[in-house]
Amino acid sequence: MIDFGALLRPGSGVWWSQAAAEPRPLVDALLAQAGALGPLRLFTGLSWNDQLAQSISPADIMVSYGGLGALRELGATDQLDVVPCHYSALPRMFAEHRLPCDAGLLQVAPPDRDGMCSLGIGVDYMADALEHTGVLVAEVNAQMPAVPGSPRIPLRRFTATVHTDRPLQEEERRPASAADRRIATHIAGLIDDGDTVQVGIGAMGGAVFDALAGHRDLGVHTGMITDGVRTLIDKGVITGARKQIDTGLAVAGTALGSAELYARVGELPLLFRPTSYTHAPQTLSRLSSLVAVNFAIEVDLTGQVGAELSRGTYLGAVGGQVDFARAAALTGRRSIVALRSTVRGRSSIKFALDEGVVTTARADVDCVVTEHGVAHLRGEPLAERRRRLIAVAAPEFRDDLARAVHTAS
């Protein structure tokens, strides 16, 4: 296994690739040696590595753009430093060395005959961080697909490598609830044939793709491609035929799904691109057909969105929500924010955001969707926004919300 003591100095900053592309053997080895390496600054995004909360040395700090997956456990401690930033800002932050980038750990496909390793399904922010990172350590996984179009790195660029043959991490997807399915039906009614969609991940995102099965010629431009995209490509629903750019291709930074999705990414019309392309305003502004579908924890009665905190703990992130919502609202077709009307017996539509943290500004939200309907907000004054949002709140909380508005007026 890698001797990180020979590669890192105390105080080093180390990033690693996220989600299904996470180089788990390298991360576990780093954490096992962290106590002897001195204080480290570590960075990743979505991780399901349950060793993070248990194995990080008390002197080390985990840095991330949010509290996703296993990072949620660190969110209640002083060892998670959340950088509130748009996902599109990550490439610049690596370039300016504001994020840990003395060393990078990544998972790649085996080298081809020219000695070049594909980033496979894990292009994302890693492709942008590479050129600003001196020490690169790779897990060369025989089961990582060498996806056409994915950036290649010379094997000699890696300071050290380990070779594995293990399945990629599959998405931990729970079944959609009845509320999720009703929300998805409402959202599908806001999407027209030929639109280009960005959809958040999770059970609700999966339900949205299921509800789009009757559409035609949809395009995809998103952060993560999931099995919902694969299914609709197979059904002939997603063709990308009417996209203004990357016509005929579904574009994303990474894939997150089942073993079947990973096995087929090389044959599907997919294009994996760096964050500096997928989330860039210059790119998104060219997609006049863009419909952004993002999810929230809470929404206030003016349309402000909270998607990061719940009861003081980080559960989400700014991520790409604002990048896509703003582009869809200004130069695309429509910005949609969806959420269940209640969580743990409390209304998700609030007079004011409980956490006081605004993820997406009200000016970047065209529609708010719950299982009770659609609140169309674009072009509406504040009083009408409040009325429409109360109408899609859970019925048992509508009177309380109306009274709060009356008391404040």
Disulfide bonds with the S-S distance in Angstrom:
none
